[in-house]
Amino acid sequence: MDAETTAKRIAELPFMNDLPNDTRGLVAGVFLNVADALHYEDGEALINAGYLSFDTGYVLVDGKASVEWPDHDAIEIEAPALLGEMAQFSTSDMRSATVRAKGGAVATQFYWEDLYGAAESDLPEDAHRAFRNAVERQIWDRFEFKDILNLPLWSDLPEEARLKVCLPFPSISERVRLQEIDTLFNQGSLCKGTGYLLVRGKLHLFRQNEGEKNIDAPNIAGIFPSKGDKGTEWSATAMANGEADVLKFSWDKYMAQIVRRLTRDEQQAYVASMKNNASKHFWH
């Protein structure tokens, strides 16, 4: 497959459908400059589950592939398709699925750091921002826990702003699976600026000699972010009430993303919404 045809297929990636034609062409050129074309035989793996990601991504530019998970049914995908987008957030993460060529395939392999570096230097500012937003939107579309959009914490925000404040969670959080009575944190232990987003199941919160309550997903358990929280102790103990999943995240990393994503007016509205609705989530 020649470079012109490869660039055309990259420009047809579904996540870029809403970008202007000229922007798609520019982005395709950036991909070509940082990627290597690889040919795969029928059944050969592009990506192996359980292997380190090493910051690599792929664009399937010709043929078909099977995406296989250890715990549920495989699906078939067809070129063009972007693969491995979660590798950009942690090079030490293990791949969650195996991707195998079906009947032979061609893919371009690249490093996310190289891609974004080239995009920042080679693309106009508007095109660069649109490209990054398009990648993030694809990650969100594949995110399992979209109910977090309905958290009371940001219920005062318009829909577009609520999406912006939720977009960081797929990339900055670590999923933790809890069984009955597993302890998430203990009263008196240091918070260290950690937040927990309950995305499935229930948590039981209780304070010694003071009371208890249960919370259902989606919800946030932990400390409302404010200056000096890293030395703050948990004011309650949190345990799983049955099976539960939480997303563990750093408030510092999350707020840094909020500053980057939101306009000044949106930031002010976000802070106001958090102040107005914090009592619906946080228990001090």
SERO-4910 file (N, C-alpha, C, O; in steps of 0.05 Angstrom, whole numbers):
BEGIN
 pado doro    nc1    nc2    nc3   cac1   cac2   cac3    cc1    cc2    cc3    oc1    oc2    oc3
  Met    A     17    -24      0      0      0      0     18     25      0     35     28     18
  Asp    A     14     43    -19     31     66    -21     23     88     -1      2     86     12
  Ala    A     40    108      2     36    128     23     10    144     18     -4    151     37
  Glu    A      4    150     -7    -20    166    -13    -45    151     -4    -63    162      7
  Thr    A    -46    125    -11    -69    108     -3    -71    105     27    -93    107     39
  Thr    A    -48    102     40    -47     99     69    -58    125     82    -74    124    101
  Ala    A    -49    148     72    -58    173     83    -88    176     80   -102    187     98
  Lys    A    -98    168     58   -127    170     52   -143    153     72   -164    162     82
  Arg    A   -133    129     78   -147    111     97   -146    123    125   -166    122    140
  Ile    A   -123    134    132   -121    146    159   -141    170    161   -153    173    182
  Ala    A   -143    186    140   -161    209    141   -190    200    143   -208    216    150
  Glu    A   -196    174    137   -223    164    139   -230    151    166   -251    140    169
  Leu    A   -211    153    185   -216    142    212   -242    154    223   -245    179    222
  Pro    A   -260    138    233   -286    148    242   -285    170    263   -302    188    263
  Phe    A   -265    169    281   -264    189    302   -258    217    291   -262    237    305
  Met    A   -249    219    266   -243    245    254   -266    254    235   -262    274    221
  Asn    A   -288    241    235   -310    247    216   -319    276    219   -327    288    199
  Asp    A   -319    287    243   -329    314    247   -308    336    242   -315    360    244
  Leu    A   -284    329    235   -263    348    229   -265    357    200   -274    342    183
  Pro    A   -258    382    194   -258    391    166   -239    374    149   -220    362    159
  Asn    A   -245    373    123   -229    356    105   -199    363    106   -182    345    106
  Asp    A   -193    389    106   -165    397    106   -151    388    131   -128    381    131
  Thr    A   -165    390    154   -154    382    179   -148    352    180   -127    343    189
  Arg    A   -167    336    169   -163    307    168   -138    300    151   -122    283    158
  Gly    A   -135    315    129   -111    310    112    -85    317    127    -66    302    125
  Leu    A    -85    339    142    -61    347    157    -55    326    179    -32    319    183
  Val    A    -76    317    193    -71    297    214    -61    271    202    -43    259    214
  Ala    A    -72    263    179    -62    238    166    -32    241    159    -17    222    162
  Gly    A    -24    265    151      4    269    145     22    266    169     44    256    168
  Val    A     12    276    192     27    273    217     30    243    224     52    235    232
  Phe    A      8    228    222     10    199    227     31    187    210     48    171    220
  Leu    A     31    193    184     50    181    166     79    187    173     97    170    171
  Asn    A     84    211    183    111    220    189    123    205    214    147    204    216
  Val    A    106    195    231    116    183    256    111    153    257    120    140    276
  Ala    A     98    141    237     90    113    239    105     96    219    116    105    199
  Asp    A    106     70    225    118     50    208     96     31    198     80     22    214
  Ala    A     96     25    172     76      6    162     85    -22    166    108    -29    160
  Leu    A     67    -39    177     73    -67    183     52    -85    169     28    -78    169
  His    A     61   -108    159     43   -127    146     39   -151    164     59   -161    175
  Tyr    A     15   -160    166      8   -183    184     -5   -205    168    -23   -200    151
  Glu    A      3   -230    173     -9   -253    161    -35   -260    176    -40   -251    198
  Asp    A    -51   -277    163    -76   -286    176    -70   -299    203    -54   -317    205
  Gly    A    -83   -289    224    -80   -299    251    -57   -287    267    -55   -293    291
  Glu    A    -40   -271    254    -18   -259    268    -28   -236    286    -46   -221    278
  Ala    A    -16   -234    310    -25   -214    329    -12   -187    325     13   -185    324
  Leu    A    -28   -166    323    -18   -138    324    -12   -131    353      9   -119    359
  Ile    A    -31   -138    371    -30   -132    399    -35   -157    414    -53   -173    407
  Asn    A    -21   -162    436    -24   -186    453    -34   -178    481    -22   -161    494
  Ala    A    -56   -189    490    -66   -185    516    -45   -194    537    -32   -214    534
  Gly    A    -42   -177    558    -23   -184    579      5   -174    575     22   -177    592
  Tyr    A     10   -162    551     36   -150    546     36   -120    552     15   -107    551
  Leu    A     59   -109    559     61    -81    564     55    -65    539     61    -73    517
  Ser    A     43    -42    542     34    -25    520     57     -9    507     57     -5    483
  Phe    A     76      0    524     99     15    515     92     39    497    107     46    479
  Asp    A     69     52    503     62     77    490     56     74    460     56     94    445
  Thr    A     51     50    451     47     45    422     18     45    415      1     34    429
  Gly    A     12     57    392    -15     56    380    -13     46    352      9     44    340
  Tyr    A    -36     39    340    -37     28    313    -61     40    298    -81     47    310
  Val    A    -58     42    272    -80     47    255    -82     23    235    -64     19    219
  Leu    A   -103      8    237   -108    -13    218   -117      0    192   -139     12    191
  Val    A   -100     -1    171   -106     14    147   -116     -3    124   -126      7    104
  Asp    A   -113    -30    127   -123    -48    106   -129    -75    118   -113    -85    134
  Gly    A   -152    -86    110   -159   -112    120   -178   -112    144   -190    -91    151
  Lys    A   -179   -135    157   -197   -138    180   -181   -150    203   -159   -161    199
  Ala    A   -191   -148    227   -178   -159    251   -199   -168    271   -222   -158    271
  Ser    A   -192   -186    288   -209   -196    309   -198   -186    336   -174   -188    341
  Val    A   -216   -173    352   -208   -164    378   -218   -184    399   -242   -188    401
  Glu    A   -200   -196    414   -207   -219    431   -200   -212    460   -177   -205    467
  Trp    A   -220   -214    478   -216   -210    507   -217   -236    521   -230   -255    512
  Pro    A   -203   -238    544   -203   -263    559   -231   -270    571   -237   -293    575
  Asp    A   -247   -249    576   -272   -254    591   -298   -249    576   -319   -251    588
  His    A   -296   -241    550   -321   -239    535   -316   -243    505   -293   -245    496
  Asp    A   -338   -244    490   -336   -252    462   -319   -232    445   -318   -208    451
  Ala    A   -306   -243    425   -290   -227    407   -308   -211    388   -331   -219    383
  Ile    A   -297   -190    377   -311   -175    356   -293   -172    332   -268   -174    334
  Glu    A   -305   -167    309   -289   -163    285   -289   -133    277   -311   -121    278
  Ile    A   -266   -123    270   -265    -95    261   -253    -94    233   -239   -112    225
  Glu    A   -259    -72    219   -250    -69    192   -235    -42    189   -242    -23    202
  Ala    A   -215    -42    172   -200    -17    167   -218      4    155   -236     -2    139
  Pro    A   -213     30    161   -192     40    180   -202     40    209   -226     45    214
  Ala    A   -184     34    227   -191     34    256   -167     41    272   -145     32    267
  Leu    A   -172     58    293   -151     65    312   -150     45    334   -171     38    345
  Leu    A   -126     35    342   -123     15    362   -102     24    383    -83     38    376
  Gly    A   -106     16    408    -86     21    428    -86     49    439    -65     58    448
  Glu    A   -109     63    439   -108     91    447   -104     94    477    -95    116    486
  Met    A   -110     74    494   -105     76    522    -76     74    530    -68     82    552
  Ala    A    -59     65    511    -30     62    517    -17     89    522      4     91    534
  Gln    A    -29    111    512    -17    137    514    -17    147    543     -2    165    550
  Phe    A    -34    135    560    -36    145    588    -18    131    608    -12    142    628
  Ser    A    -11    106    601      7     92    619     22     71    604     11     51    594
  Thr    A     49     75    601     65     55    586     68     29    601     77      9    589
  Ser    A     62     29    627     66      5    643     41    -12    644     41    -33    657
  Asp    A     19     -3    632     -6    -18    633     -4    -42    614     11    -42    594
  Met    A    -18    -64    622    -20    -87    605    -42    -84    585    -63    -73    591
  Arg    A    -38    -95    561    -59    -95    541    -82   -112    551    -78   -134    563
  Ser    A   -107   -103    547   -130   -117    557   -142   -136    536   -158   -153    543
  Ala    A   -133   -134    511   -144   -151    490   -122   -158    470   -102   -144    468
  Thr    A   -127   -180    456   -110   -188    434   -123   -181    408   -147   -185    404
  Val    A   -108   -169    389   -119   -162    363   -104   -178    342    -79   -177    340
  Arg    A   -119   -194    326   -107   -212    306   -117   -205    278   -140   -199    274
  Ala    A    -99   -206    259   -106   -202    231   -124   -225    222   -120   -248    229
  Lys    A   -143   -217    205   -161   -238    193   -157   -237    163   -165   -217    150
  Gly    A   -144   -257    152   -140   -258    123   -117   -240    114   -116   -234     90
  Gly    A   -100   -230    132    -79   -212    125    -88   -183    129   -110   -176    123
  Ala    A    -69   -166    138    -76   -138    144    -51   -121    143    -29   -131    145
  Val    A    -56    -95    141    -34    -75    142    -41    -55    164    -64    -46    165
  Ala    A    -22    -49    181    -26    -29    202     -2    -11    204     21    -20    199
  Thr    A     -6     14    212     16     31    218     20     32    248      0     35    263
  Gln    A     44     29    258     50     29    286     65     55    293     82     64    278
  Phe    A     58     68    315     70     93    323     71     95    354     58     79    368
  Tyr    A     86    114    364     87    120    392     70    145    396     72    165    382
  Trp    A     52    144    417     34    167    422     50    192    428     42    214    420
  Glu    A     72    190    442     88    214    449     98    227    423     98    251    421
  Asp    A    107    210    405    117    221    379     94    234    363     97    255    351
  Leu    A     71    221    364     48    231    348     39    258    359     36    277    343
  Tyr    A     36    261    385     27    286    396     48    308    394     42    331    390
  Gly    A     73    300    396     95    319    392     95    331    364     98    355    361
  Ala    A     92    313    344     91    322    317     66    338    311     67    358    296
  Ala    A     43    330    323     18    344    319     20    373    330     11    392    317
  Glu    A     33    375    353     35    402    365     53    420    349     48    444    347
  Ser    A     74    409    337     94    425    323     86    430    294     92    451    282
  Asp    A     71    411    282     65    413    253     37    423    246     33    432    224
  Leu    A     19    421    265     -9    428    259    -15    457    268     -4    465    289
  Pro    A    -32    471    254    -42    497    265    -56    492    292    -66    470    297
  Glu    A    -56    512    309    -67    508    336    -95    497    336   -101    479    352
  Asp    A   -113    508    319   -140    499    318   -142    470    310   -158    454    321
  Ala    A   -126    462    290   -126    434    281   -115    415    302   -126    393    306
  His    A    -95    424    316    -83    408    338   -104    403    360   -107    381    369
  Arg    A   -117    425    368   -137    422    389   -160    404    380   -170    388    396
  Ala    A   -169    408    355   -191    391    345   -184    362    344   -200    345    350
  Phe    A   -159    356    336   -150    329    335   -149    316    363   -159    294    367
  Arg    A   -137    330    383   -136    319    410   -165    315    421   -170    295    434
  Asn    A   -183    334    416   -210    331    425   -224    307    412   -239    293    425
  Ala    A   -218    302    387   -230    279    373   -220    252    385   -236    234    388
  Val    A   -195    251    391   -184    226    404   -197    222    431   -206    200    437
  Glu    A   -199    243    447   -212    241    473   -241    232    471   -251    217    488
  Arg    A   -255    243    451   -283    236    448   -286    206    441   -305    193    450
  Gln    A   -267    195    425   -268    166    420   -264    150    445   -278    130    449
  Ile    A   -245    159    462   -240    145    487   -265    146    504   -273    126    517
  Trp    A   -279    169    505   -303    171    521   -325    153    509   -340    140    525
  Asp    A   -327    151    483   -348    134    471   -344    105    479   -364     90    480
  Arg    A   -319     97    484   -314     69    492   -315     65    522   -311     43    532
  Phe    A   -319     87    537   -319     86    567   -345     73    576   -366     79    567
  Glu    A   -342     56    595   -364     39    604   -384     54    623   -407     47    624
  Phe    A   -374     74    637   -389     85    659   -398    114    654   -391    133    668
  Lys    A   -414    117    633   -423    144    625   -443    156    644   -449    180    642
  Asp    A   -453    141    663   -472    151    683   -460    173    700   -474    188    713
  Ile    A   -433    175    701   -421    196    717   -428    224    707   -425    243    722
  Leu    A   -438    226    683   -448    252    673   -471    262    690   -475    287    691
  Asn    A   -485    244    704   -508    252    720   -502    257    749   -520    260    766
  Leu    A   -476    258    757   -470    263    785   -480    291    793   -476    310    779
  Pro    A   -492    293    817   -502    319    826   -480    339    829   -485    363    827
  Leu    A   -455    331    832   -432    349    837   -430    370    815   -424    393    820
  Trp    A   -436    362    790   -435    382    768   -462    385    754   -463    391    730
  Ser    A   -483    380    769   -510    382    757   -518    410    749   -537    413    733
  Asp    A   -505    431    759   -511    458    751   -499    466    725   -505    488    715
  Leu    A   -483    449    713   -469    456    688   -485    447    664   -501    428    666
  Pro    A   -482    462    641   -495    453    617   -482    427    607   -460    419    616
  Glu    A   -496    413    589   -487    386    580   -458    386    569   -443    368    576
  Glu    A   -451    406    553   -425    406    541   -403    408    562   -383    395    560
  Ala    A   -408    425    582   -388    428    604   -387    403    621   -365    396    631
  Arg    A   -410    390    626   -409    365    641   -393    344    627   -378    328    640
  Leu    A   -394    342    601   -378    323    586   -348    330    589   -332    312    593
  Lys    A   -341    355    588   -313    363    591   -302    355    618   -279    346    620
  Val    A   -318    358    640   -308    351    666   -307    321    671   -293    311    689
  Cys    A   -321    305    654   -320    276    657   -299    263    639   -290    241    645
  Leu    A   -291    277    618   -272    265    599   -246    256    611   -235    236    601
  Pro    A   -235    269    631   -209    259    642   -210    232    655   -190    218    656
  Phe    A   -233    224    666   -234    200    683   -225    174    669   -210    158    682
  Pro    A   -232    169    644   -222    144    632   -191    143    631   -180    121    631
  Ser    A   -178    166    630   -149    166    626   -133    169    652   -110    161    653
  Ile    A   -144    182    672   -128    188    696   -135    169    719   -122    170    740
  Ser    A   -154    152    717   -163    135    739   -155    106    736   -150     96    714
  Glu    A   -154     93    759   -147     64    760   -172     50    771   -183     57    792
  Arg    A   -181     30    756   -205     15    764   -198     -5    786   -179    -20    784
  Val    A   -214     -4    808   -210    -22    831   -235    -37    835   -257    -26    838
  Arg    A   -233    -64    835   -257    -81    839   -257    -91    868   -238   -102    878
  Leu    A   -280    -87    881   -283    -94    909   -303   -117    912   -323   -118    898
  Gln    A   -298   -134    931   -316   -155    939   -330   -147    966   -321   -127    978
  Glu    A   -350   -162    974   -364   -156    999   -345   -151   1022   -327   -168   1027
  Ile    A   -349   -129   1036   -334   -119   1060   -305   -112   1054   -290   -107   1073
  Asp    A   -296   -113   1029   -269   -102   1023   -269    -73   1031   -288    -58   1027
  Thr    A   -247    -64   1044   -244    -37   1054   -230    -19   1033   -209    -26   1023
  Leu    A   -243      3   1027   -231     22   1008   -212     41   1022   -190     46   1012
  Phe    A   -220     52   1044   -203     68   1061   -213     67   1090   -236     61   1095
  Asn    A   -195     73   1109   -201     71   1137   -202     99   1150   -185    116   1144
  Gln    A   -220    102   1169   -221    127   1184   -194    131   1198   -184    113   1211
  Gly    A   -183    155   1195   -158    162   1208   -133    159   1190   -112    169   1197
  Ser    A   -135    145   1168   -113    142   1150   -111    167   1132   -131    181   1128
  Leu    A    -87    172   1121    -84    196   1104    -97    194   1077    -97    172   1065
  Cys    A   -110    216   1069   -123    216   1043   -104    218   1019   -108    206    999
  Lys    A    -83    235   1023    -62    238   1002    -74    249    976    -64    241    954
  Gly    A    -94    265    977   -106    277    953   -119    257    935   -122    262    911
  Thr    A   -128    234    946   -141    213    930   -171    216    929   -183    223    950
  Gly    A   -183    211    906   -212    210    904   -221    183    894   -205    169    881
  Tyr    A   -245    176    900   -256    150    891   -283    155    878   -301    166    890
  Leu    A   -285    147    853   -310    150    838   -324    122    838   -314    104    825
  Leu    A   -346    120    852   -361     95    853   -377     92    827   -395    108    822
  Val    A   -371     72    811   -384     69    785   -402     44    783   -418     42    764
  Arg    A   -399     26    802   -417      3    802   -420     -8    831   -400    -10    845
  Gly    A   -445    -13    839   -450    -25    865   -455     -4    887   -463     19    881
  Lys    A   -449    -12    912   -454      5    935   -430      5    954   -414    -14    955
  Leu    A   -427     27    968   -407     30    990   -422     35   1016   -442     50   1017
  His    A   -411     24   1037   -421     29   1064   -400     47   1078   -377     39   1082
  Leu    A   -409     71   1087   -391     90   1101   -400     91   1130   -423     93   1136
  Phe    A   -380     90   1148   -387     93   1176   -364    106   1191   -341    103   1185
  Arg    A   -372    121   1213   -354    133   1231   -357    121   1259   -379    114   1267
  Gln    A   -335    118   1272   -336    107   1299   -353    124   1317   -348    147   1321
  Asn    A   -374    112   1329   -391    125   1348   -406    149   1337   -416    166   1353
  Glu    A   -407    152   1310   -420    176   1299   -442    171   1279   -459    188   1275
  Gly    A   -442    148   1266   -463    143   1247   -453    129   1222   -429    123   1220
  Glu    A   -471    123   1204   -464    108   1180   -485    114   1158   -506    124   1164
  Lys    A   -477    108   1133   -495    111   1111   -485     94   1087   -462     87   1086
  Asn    A   -503     89   1069   -496     75   1044   -499     94   1021   -516    111   1020
  Ile    A   -481     90   1001   -483    106    976   -484     87    952   -471     66    953
  Asp    A   -499     95    932   -502     79    908   -487     92    885   -484    117    884
  Ala    A   -478     76    866   -466     86    841   -487     99    823   -510     91    823
  Pro    A   -479    121    809   -452    134    809   -450    154    832   -470    167    839
  Asn    A   -427    155    844   -423    173    866   -393    178    870   -376    165    858
  Ile    A   -386    197    887   -359    202    894   -356    198    924   -371    210    940
  Ala    A   -336    182    932   -330    178    960   -303    190    966   -284    184    952
  Gly    A   -301    206    986   -275    217    993   -276    246   1002   -296    255   1013
  Ile    A   -254    259    998   -250    286   1008   -255    307    986   -245    304    964
  Phe    A   -271    326    993   -275    349    974   -248    363    970   -236    370    990
  Pro    A   -239    367    945   -212    377    941   -209    406    950   -224    424    942
  Ser    A   -189    410    967   -183    437    976   -153    438    984   -141    416    988
  Lys    A   -142    461    988   -114    463    994   -107    449   1020   -121    452   1041
  Gly    A    -86    433   1019    -77    419   1043    -89    392   1047    -84    379   1068
  Asp    A   -104    381   1028   -117    356   1032    -98    332   1034   -105    312   1046
  Lys    A    -74    335   1024    -55    312   1024    -49    303   1052    -42    280   1057
  Gly    A    -51    321   1071    -45    314   1099    -71    309   1115    -69    304   1139
  Thr    A    -93    309   1101   -119    305   1115   -124    275   1119   -117    259   1102
  Glu    A   -136    269   1141   -144    241   1147   -172    235   1138   -189    253   1139
  Trp    A   -177    211   1130   -205    203   1123   -222    205   1149   -214    196   1170
  Ser    A   -245    217   1146   -263    221   1169   -282    198   1173   -298    198   1192
  Ala    A   -281    178   1155   -298    154   1157   -284    131   1144   -263    134   1131
  Thr    A   -295    107   1148   -286     83   1136   -305     76   1114   -330     78   1117
  Ala    A   -295     67   1091   -312     59   1068   -307     30   1062   -284     21   1057
  Met    A   -329     14   1060   -327    -14   1054   -347    -21   1032   -368     -7   1030
  Ala    A   -341    -41   1017   -360    -49    996   -384    -63   1008   -382    -79   1026
  Asn    A   -407    -55    998   -433    -68   1006   -441    -86    983   -457    -78    966
  Gly    A   -430   -110    982   -432   -127    959   -409   -121    940   -390   -107    947
  Glu    A   -411   -132    915   -390   -126    896   -393    -97    886   -415    -86    883
  Ala    A   -369    -84    882   -370    -56    873   -344    -50    857   -324    -63    861
  Asp    A   -347    -30    839   -324    -20    824   -320      9    830   -340     24    830
  Val    A   -296     18    834   -290     46    838   -267     54    820   -250     37    812
  Leu    A   -266     79    812   -244     90    797   -228    108    816   -238    128    826
  Lys    A   -204    100    821   -186    114    839   -170    135    823   -159    129    802
  Phe    A   -170    160    833   -156    181    818   -144    201    837   -150    202    861
  Ser    A   -126    217    826   -113    239    841   -128    265    835   -133    272    812
  Trp    A   -137    279    857   -150    304    853   -132    325    839   -141    341    823
  Asp    A   -106    324    845    -87    343    833    -87    339    802    -89    358    787
  Lys    A    -85    314    794    -84    308    765   -111    316    752   -112    327    730
  Tyr    A   -132    310    766   -159    316    755   -163    346    752   -172    355    731
  Met    A   -156    361    772   -160    390    771   -142    403    750   -149    423    738
  Ala    A   -118    391    746   -100    401    725   -113    398    697   -111    415    680
  Gln    A   -127    376    694   -142    371    669   -165    390    666   -170    400    644
  Ile    A   -179    396    688   -201    415    687   -192    443    678   -205    456    662
  Val    A   -169    452    689   -158    478    682   -152    478    652   -156    499    639
  Arg    A   -141    456    642   -134    456    613   -158    455    595   -157    467    573
  Arg    A   -179    442    603   -201    437    585   -223    458    585   -235    464    564
  Leu    A   -227    471    608   -250    489    611   -241    518    606   -219    526    613
  Thr    A   -259    534    594   -255    562    592   -257    575    619   -265    562    639
  Arg    A   -249    600    621   -250    614    647   -278    614    658   -282    609    682
  Asp    A   -298    621    641   -326    621    651   -335    593    660   -349    591    680
  Glu    A   -327    573    644   -334    545    652   -321    537    678   -333    523    694
  Gln    A   -297    546    683   -283    539    708   -298    552    732   -302    539    752
  Gln    A   -307    577    728   -321    590    750   -348    576    755   -356    572    778
  Ala    A   -362    568    734   -387    553    737   -382    526    750   -399    517    766
  Tyr    A   -360    513    743   -353    487    754   -348    489    784   -359    473    800
  Val    A   -333    509    792   -327    513    821   -353    518    836   -358    508    858
  Ala    A   -371    535    824   -396    541    837   -414    517    840   -426    513    861
  Ser    A   -414    500    819   -430    475    820   -420    457    842   -436    444    856
  Met    A   -393    454    844   -382    437    864   -389    447    892   -396    431    910
  Lys    A   -387    473    897   -394    484    923   -423    480    930   -430    473    952
  Asn    A   -441    484    909   -469    481    914   -478    452    920   -497    448    934
  Asn    A   -463    433    908   -472    405    909   -454    386    924   -459    362    924
  Ala    A   -433    396    936   -414    379    950   -427    362    972   -420    339    976
  Ser    A   -446    374    986   -458    360   1009   -474    336   1000   -480    318   1016
  Lys    A   -480    334    974   -495    310    963   -476    286    959   -486    264    955
  His    A   -450    291    961   -431    270    957   -412    266    981   -409    243    990
  Phe    A   -400    288    991   -378    285   1009   -388    286   1038   -405    301   1046
  Trp    A   -376    269   1054   -384    265   1082   -360    270   1099   -342    253   1100
  His    A   -358    292   1113   -334    299   1129   -340    295   1158   -322    299   1175
***
